[in-house]
Amino acid sequence: MRKLKRGTGIVLTIALLAALLGGCSQNAGSPADGSPAATASAQAPASPSASAQPTSSTRTVQDLAGNDVTIPSELHKVAITSWMGALGAFALLGRIDMVSSMADTSRYAWLRHAYPQLTSLPDYGNFDKVNVEELVKSNPDIIISPNSAAETNKKMQSLNLPVYVDGITVKDSDDVMATWHSELMGIANLIGETEKAQKYLDYTNDILSMVQERVSTIPESERKTALVVRSSILEVFADNIDCGLCVKYAGGINVAATAGDRYFTTSAENVTKWNPDFIFQTIVTAPYDSKMAAYYDDWKADKRYQDITAVKNGDAYIMPMGVTQWNGDVELALGVLQMAKIMYPDLFKDIDVKAEATKFYQTFMNYTLTDEDFKIMAPNFNNAKSNGLS
């Protein structure tokens, strides 16, 4: 693989990364030309940081919701009650061994393959459906719970449990990346892995900058359009969530960018009207199976979708699912690179995404990918074009 050329485009500013590491929020404006940028606005949450330790055996940290949480000085047992970013952060930082319980992991096919211990982790429920009584019995050092689980969080806080709130959702696409990085740095601070987290942020910045530089000369009228779908072709992603925002970072136009909030259900008429050049399927609620493999054939057989450019040309792709979806948070740089190479092959003909992915997992997770890993991680639709990875 030829070495990636690192661009200088505005993606993740050094000032923002320093602010995240320092545990404080800093404004970063959008580029004047309107190009995609993973920068924070004034509304983005600050990265949590540790405050003075009340005793030698405990310390107080601040979560993403601004709550002070007293936890042991050293963490050993971490309970996670959602599928937001926490599990991915622990995997990325090489500390998945600290996770003592986790919401159902069956959707994480590759992660369970790479870390078989995940298959036997206790599951005490998720979001507002947590069995608090059973969770308490497991005696975790910290409970990482999403902001949206307000009822359960309130209950656990009333019991003086060490609840660390994360999973903040945002309305503005400019806040998406900064929020994930705040979450990552908050967890890195908890477990003493800020140096590794910074290395990851630098890597992500390099990849996104390089991609942005290469696509910057494409006129708006010539940019490829894409639809990012969730559990069906009618459940789609907007731009204020990473799964949909990746299209913009890759130089394309998300046809559903502002048609709804985060992910939403649309109509067949809208999908037809949008007529995307590409369709990217995201693995979210269930692992890849024979049913998902047949989605493209189903669309091609459906008279409502037969004339859509992506369907006619076979340009329908399943986004790889590693630690998370590649168009999610942890592997976002790889997802952007994959989308960019698919949409603009001539601009990225020197880039070997498979080799770049191999380097990523080896560097950050000390895991060597094999062809078997790629088969699990990066499946294809039946009878559509190949993603080039498996």
N, C-alpha and C positions, 0 to 999 in steps of 0.2 A: 504494500500500500504506500503510495506517495504521502509524504508528510503533509498534514493539514496546514494550510496557510492561515495564519491568525489575522483576522481583520481588526480594524480600529473603530468599527461602528459603535454607536451608543446603544448598549444593551443593559448591562449591570454596571453602574458606575462604581469606581473604586471608593468614592465617598460613601455610597450606600452600603457597600460591603463592610467598610470599616465601622459604619454606624451600627450595623447589625451585630458585629462582633462586640462592639462596646456596650450593647444592651440599650441603645437609645435610638429614637426615631429621627430620621433626617429627611427633609423634602428633597425630591429629585424630579425636576420637570420633565415633561415629554419632549422628545426631539422636535425641533422646529418644523422638520419636514413631515412629521406625522408617522414616521416609520415605527415599527413595533419596538417597544423597549420594556425590559423587565425592571422598571424602576418604581419606587414607592411614592405615593402621594401623601399629603398631610394626614389622610384618614387611615393609612395603613398602620396596623398595630405595631408597637415597639417590641423588639426582641426581649423576652423575659431575662432577668438577671438576678443573681444572688445578692441578698442583703446580709447584714451582720448576723452571725450565728448566735441564737439565743443560748445554746449550751455547746459543750465540746462535742457532743454526740449527735446534735441536730443542727440544721441550718434553715433559714427562711429564704424562699425563692418567690418570685412573682410570675404568675402564669400569664397567658396571652389575654386573659380577660381583666388583668390588673389585680387579681387576688393574691394576697400573701399566703403562702403555703409552707408549713413547717414539715420538713422531711428529714430522714436520717442523713448524716454527713456523707455516708457511703450508701449508694443504692445497690440492692441485690435482687429485689423482686419487684417487677414493674407490671402492673395490670393495665391493659389497654381495652377500651370499651367501644371502639368504633373502627371504621375503615378509612379514617382520614389520613393524616400524614405520619402519625407517630411510629407505627410499625416500620414503615419505610425508612424513617430516620434512624432507628436502631439498627436496621439491616445495613444501611449505607455506612454507618459509623462503626460497623463491626462488632456490635454489642447485642445481637439478637439473643444471645444467651441470657441476658438479663430479663427478658420478657417471660413472666411466669403465668400469665393468662391473656387470652386474646379473643376478640369477637371472631366468629366462625371464619376459619382460614381456607375453606374449601375452594374459594375463587382463585386462590394464589397457587396455581398448578406448578409453576416453575419454582417458586419460593419454597414450596413444600418438598419438591424434588431436591433442591439444593440443601435445604435444612429440614430433614425428616422429623426433627423434634417438634416442629410446628403442628404436625398431625395429631399429636397427643396433648397439646396444651389445653387446659381447662377453658371452657367458654361460658362465661357468666352472663351472656347477653350483650346487647349493643344499644347505644344511644339511650332512649328513655325506656328500654325494655331490659334493663339490667337487674339481675337478682342480687340486690344489695346484700341481703343476709348471707348468701353463700359466698359472695365476693369477700365480705368481711372475714369469714372463717379462714380464707386463704392467707390472711395477714400480709398484704402487699406493703411495700415501703412507700409506694406512690401509685395513685390511680390516675391515668391519663384519660380524660373524658371530653367529648366535643362540646363546644359552646352551645350547640343546638339542643343538647340534652338537658335543658334548663331544669325540668322537674326532678330528674334523677340527681343532678348536681346539687340542687338545693337540699335534697334529702340526705345525701352523703355529707355535705358540709355541716348540716345540723347535727350529724353524728360525730363531728370533729375528725372525719376521715381525711387523709392527705390527698385531696382532689386537686389535680392540676388540669386546668381547662385549656384545651387547644382547639384545633379545627375551626378557626374563625372563618366564616364565609364573607365574601365581599361583593359589592355591587358593581364596582368599577374595574374594568379590565386592567387598568394601570396598577391596581393594587394586588393582582393575583400572585405574581412572582415574589413580591416583597413579603407577602403574608406567609408563603411557604418557607422562605428563607428565615423569617422570624421564628417560625415553628422549629425549623431545623436547628438554628442557633440556640434556641431555648433548651432543646434537648441536649445539644452538644455541651452547653454550660452545665447541665445537670450531671453529666457523666464524664466531664473532663476531656472532651474530644473536639475542642474548638479549632485546633490546628488542622485536623483532618477535614472538618467542615469547611474551613477556609479554602483548603486545597480543592475541594469539590466546587465551591462557588467560583473560584478562579477558572477551573476547567469549563464549567457551564458558560461563563462569560466569554471565554475564548471561542467556543463552538458557536454560540449565538452571534457573536460579532463577525466571525468568518462567514456564516450563512448570510447575515444581513448585508455584508459588503458585496457578496456575489450577486444578490438579487436586487440590489439597490438601483440598478440601471434599467430594470424592467418597467416599461410604462404601465400605468394602472390598467389601461385598456387591454393589455396583453397578459395580465396576471391570470394564473389558473384559478379556477373556483373549486371549492370542495365542500362536502357535507360530512360532518362527523356525527356518527350515529351511535346510540347506546344499546338498548335492548331490542330495538326494531328500527326500521328505516324511518319510522314516524316519530321516534324519540331522539331528539337531536341536541347538540351542544351549542350554546352561544359563546360569545367571546369573553365573558367574565368568569370563566372557569378554564383551568389549564388545558383540559382535553380539547376544547374548541379553539383556544387562543393559539395553540401550536401552529395552526394553519397560517396565521398572520406572521408568526415568527419565521416560518419557512418560506415566506414570500408570496403566499397565496391569499385568496379571499374566502373567508368562511361565509357561505351564503346565508347562514342562519345567525350571523354575528349579533345582530341587535333585534332579532325577531322574538326573543323571549329572555328569560332569566336563567342563567346557568344551564340546566338541561330541562327540556320541556317537550310536550307532545304537540306535533303540528299535523297538518292534513296532507293527504296524497296530492291534492291540488297544488299546495305550496311546494312540495318536493319537485313536482313536475315543472312548475313555473321557475323555480330556482335553477333547474337543469345543470347540476354540478358536473364539472369535468372529472372529478374524482370523488369517491366515497371511501371514507376511512371508518372502519368498524372498531369500536372500543370494547374490550372485554371488561365488564364491570360487575354485574350482579351474579354471574355464573361462569364457570370455566368453559373454555372452548370444548365443543363436542360435535357430534355428527350433525346435529340440528343447526348449529352456527355455521358449520362448513357448507351447508346447503343454502345459506341466505342468498348468495348471489344468484344461484339457479332459480330460487323463488322469485327474486326481483325480475329476472329476465323472462320468467314465464307469466308474470303479472302484466296485463295489458296497460295498466296505469303507468308502469315504469319502463317499458320496453324502449321508448324513444329518448330516455335520459342519456346524455352523452357518456357518462361514466359506465352505465349499464351496457350500452351498445359496444363500447370499446373494451370492456373487461377491466376497466380501471377501478376496481373495488378491492380494497386491501384491509386485512385485519391488522390492527396495530399490535406489535409485540407486547407481551405481558411478562415482565420480569419481576422486580421488586414491586413495582406498580405498572400501570399502563405506560408505555413509552411516551405517550402524549399526556401523561400525568405529571407528577412532581419529580420523583427521584431521577428517572431516566429522561427527563424532558429534553435535554440536549441531544440525546440519541434519537428521540422521536422527531424533533425538528429536522435533524440531519436526514433521517429516513424519508420524511415527507418531502423535503426539498429535493432530494435525489430522484424521487418518484415523479414529482411534478416538473422538474427542470433537469432532466438527465444530462443534457449537454453542458450545463454549468457545473455539474458535480461528477463528471465522468472519471475524475481522478480520485474520488473518494470511495473507499471500501468501507461501507457501514458495518459489515460483519467484523472486519478487523478492528474497527474503532470500538465496537461493542465489547469485543474480547479484551481490549486494553482497558476499557472502563471497569469491567467487573474484576479484572485482575488487580487493577490499581486500588480501587476503593473497597473491594470486598474480599480480596485475596482468593478469588474463585476463578478457576480456569474453565472457560466454556468449551464444550465439545459439540459435535454435530447433534448429539442427542438432546443437549440443552436447547439448541436452536429449534429443534423440532417441537419441543414442548413450549418454548417461549414465543416462537414466531410462526404460527401456522398460517396456511393460506385458505381462501375460499376454494371450493371445487370449481374448476373450469373458468376461473378468473385469472388475471395475470399474477405471476409470482412476485413476492416481495423481495426475492433475491437472497433471503437469509436461510431458508430451509427447503 
